Amino acid sequence: MEFEFVELGGDAFAYRNEEDGNMRAEITWTILGDVMVMDHTFVSETLRGQGIAKKLLDRAADYARENELKMEPVCSYVVTAFERYKEYDDIKI
């Protein structure tokens, strides 16, 4: 599944997947200084249980690393993923 990088305005950004104008998956954040504040993750019911949320987070984590940013989890999914997976330790606040 491909994710499109979207500038939402101001300091807000997202990776998302849309099909025929319908949002299928999205992760959003706001950049404050050198920190990505991860505030929302959404996966449509038809795609749940397929690891899509983790793929979104992985892509956002790649963005953080590419841009020398850290991530602050606010969204419940990102909080849980940061607790569960050690692979994000290098970008955690």
Secondary structure, DSSP 4 states (H G I P E B T S, - for coil): ---EEEEEETTEEEEEEEETTEEEEEEEEEEETTEEEEEEEEE-GGGTTSSHHHHHHHHHHHHHHHTT-EEEE-SHHHHHHHHH-GGGGGGB-
